[in-house]
Amino acid sequence: MPNYQELYAGKVDLVARYQGVPHVIEWTTAEEPKLRFDKLYDKPLQVAAYSGAINRYCSDRLFNCKINHALIVVALPGEEAEIFEFDRATLIHVWHQWLNRLNFFFSAVAA
């Protein structure tokens, strides 16, 4: 999923309705439960980046709306998966963190 304005690309795992609401969904695995958002490392930035690209280029065509929610599903060996849900406010907050990271990267490249 490219975002030509912010100059990044990646492959989203899944865009689907979860409990009737469109979500960007990232699947990942771990040996131990993550338990908290901060243990997800860069995964929140990743789903925010995907959401931004989808919203800029195709959400209106595919879903007739913007995608304002995301999930990170962590598969664990022998246990139920952990589900971390991002509501609109959280996803927007993480989107701004992603843009800051992207700006830092391009500033370092330009230097």
N, C-alpha and C positions, 0 to 999 in steps of 0.2 A: 504494500500500500504506500505509494509515494505521496509526499507532501512537497509540491514544487515550490511553494512560497517559502517554507522554512528549510528546504533542501535536505530532507532525510527520507528514508524509505525502510520498509520492513514488511514482514508477513504476519498478519493478524491470525491468531488461531481460530477464532470463531466470533461471528456477530450473530446474535440470536435473541429471541424474546425469552426473558427469565421472569416468571411471575407476571407475564403480560407486558413487560417493559423491555424495549430494545437495549441490549448491553453489548459492549465489547468484552469478550471473555478470553482470558489468558490461562492456559493449562500449564502447570509445572509440577515437578516432582521434588520430593525432599526425603531424607532419611528420618528426620525428626520433625515434629510439629513446629510451625513458625510462631503460633500463638499471638503475635502482635504484628501490626503493620510495619513497624520499623525493622523487623526481621525479614521482610520481603526484599530488602536491598533495592535494586533498580527496577523491579517488576512494576511498581506503581507508575514510574516515569514511562515505562514501555506502554502500558495500557493508555496512559494519557496521550502519548504521541500517536498511537493508533487512532484513538478517538478524534484527535484534532485533524488528522489526515482524512478520516472517513467523513467527518462533519464538513470539511472544506470541499470535498470532491464528489461524494456520492450518497450521503445519507438521505437527502431529499428525494432522489430518484429511487432508492431502494426501500426506504422506510416511511417516506412522507413525513419525516421529522428529523430532528437532530438527536444524536445519541448522547445522552447525559448521564449514563450509568455504566459501570464496569464491574467485572468480577475477576478475581484471581482465585483459581481453584488449585489447591496444592494436594496432589495425590501422595499418600503416605503408605508405605508397605504394611499390609495387614491391618490397616485402620481406615476409618472413614476419612474422606477428603476434608480438608479445611476450606471454607469459602470465605473470602474477604470481599465485602461489597463496598463499592464506591458510589455514593449518591452524587447528585449534581454538584453540590458545594465542594465536596471532597475532590471530585474529578477536576473541577476548575482550579482548585488550590494546587493540585499536583501538576496540572497543565502549566501553570505559571512557573513552578519549579523546573519543569522540563524546558520551557523557553529560556530560563536563566542558564541552565546547563548548556543548552545549544548555543546561546550567545557567548558563554565562556569558551566553548570549543572553537567557535569561529574567530573569536578575539585572539586566542592562542595561535591558531593557524595563520592568521594575518600578521602576527608579530614576527 
